[in-house]
Amino acid sequence: MGAAMSGRSGRHISIGVKIFTVGFVVFALMSSVTLLTVYMAATVSRELDALGHRYIDAYVALARTHIWSLERSLVDPTSQMWPINRPVRIVTRDGKVINGRRLNEDTYTVQMMDDKGHLVSLAKADLREFTILVESPMPPYRRKLTSEEVADLVAYLLSLKGS
């Protein structure tokens, strides 16, 4: 009976050693992963800092330009119109007047968004008049708003979702 007990306790020690060994290996792997994670986080942080110092000035300038452009659009909207975004006035051969914004144009056709928000596609051969307007349909607010009111309006517009 004593031999049977010592055999069992020998197995328990053997199983205990195996469990300890597995635990130690798992601990060693977890420690290695932790050290590598800390190392990589520090490396990425250094790289981001380097990028930030190189590019932050460009982003600040871009944001200032965006704000300046928004202010100019309010006080002098015509100055901020791009040629492709200029309003158009079309008179068809049968006398129908369509006002809107040109989306696309080629030699034979013009596609536009009319002032009601409908997509319109017309053959140029069917037009009596096709005029690209140089004045913005939005009135300037230069003399209607104070500089503080313009700043408040710009701040509000920038706070809207999607800006």
N, C-alpha and C positions, 0 to 999 in steps of 0.2 A: 504494500500500500504506500509505503514511503517513496518507492521508486516511481509510482504512478503520479504522486503529488509533485515530485521534483520535475517530472516530465512536463506536467501542465504548467508549472511555474516557469519552466524554461521557455515554453511557448508564449506565455504572457509577456515575458521579458522580450522575447523576439518580436512579438506584435507591438509591444510598447516602443521598442527601438525603431520599428518600421514607421509607426505613427509619428514619432518624434522626427524621424528623418524626412518624412513627407511634409510635416509642418515646417521644418527648417527650410526645405527647398521652396515651399510656397512663400515663406517669409522673405527669403533671399530674392525671389523673383519679384515680389511686390516692392521690396526696397529698391531693386534695380529699376523697375518701371517708374517709381516715384522720383528717383534721382534723375532719370532721363527726362521725365516730364518737367521737372524744375529747370533742368539745363535748357531744354527746348523753349520753355516759356521765357526764360531770360534772353535767349538768342532772338526770339521773335520780338520781344520788347525792345531790345537794342536796335533791331532792324526798323521797327515802326518809328522809334524815336528819330533815327537817321532820316527816314522818309519824311516824317513830319516836319523836321527842320528844313528839309530841302523844298517841300511843296506847300507848306502852310501859307507862305506869303502869296503864292499864286491863288490859293483858294480864297484868301482874304480879299485880294484884288478882284477876283471874280464876283464875290458876294457884294462888294462895294459897287461894282459896275452894274450888277443886277438891280440894286436899290436905286442907283442913280438913273438907270433906264426907266424904272417904274415911276420915279418922280417926274422925269421929263415927259413920259406918256400922259401924265395928268395935266401938267401945265402947258405943254406944247405937243399934242398928240401927232400932228402932221410930221414933226421932226423925227419921230420914232418909227414911222411907217417904212417897211421894207417894200421894194418894188413888187414882189410877188403877192404881198398882202394888201396892196392898194385896192380900194373899192372900184368896181366897174359898173358901168351903166350900159345896158344893151337894149336896143330897140329892134324887134323882129320885123320882118318884111310886112307882116299884117298890122304893125303899129303897137304891139304889146311891149311895154317897158318893164325890164327886169333889172333890179339893182341888187348887188351882192358882192361877193369876193371870189375872184378867180382862183380856182384850184389847180387847173391844168390847161394847157393850150398847145396845140400843134398847128400845122399849116392849114388844116381843114376844119378843125373843131375847137370848141372851147367848153370846158366843164367849170361850173361855178356853184357856189352855195348862195342861194338867193336870200334876201333879207328876212324871209320867214323860216329859214333853216332847211329848205328843200334842195336836194341835189338836182341841178339842171345841166343837161348836155345839149349843145346846139351846134348845128353845122354853120360855119361862117358864111356859106353861100346864102343862107336863109336870113342873114342879118342886114338891116338897113344901117344900123349904127352900132359901133363897138368902141366905147370910150373908157380909158383908164383914168380915173380921177386922181388928182394930186393932193386934194385936201381930205383930211380925215373927217368922217361923219361925226366923230366924237368932238364935242365942243371943248375948247381949252378952258382950264380952270385957273389960269394964271391970276386973274383979277377977282375971281369968285371965292378963292380959298386963301387963307393966310399960310405962311410957311409952316406954322405949327400944325394947322389943320391938314396940310399936305403930308407932313411927317406922320401924323396920327393915322391918316388913311393908308399910307404905305405900310406902316406897322401892322395895321389890321389886315391888309391884303396879304402880307407875308405870313400872317398867322393862320390863314385859311388852309385847309387840307389840300395837299397837292401842289403847293407853291414852292 
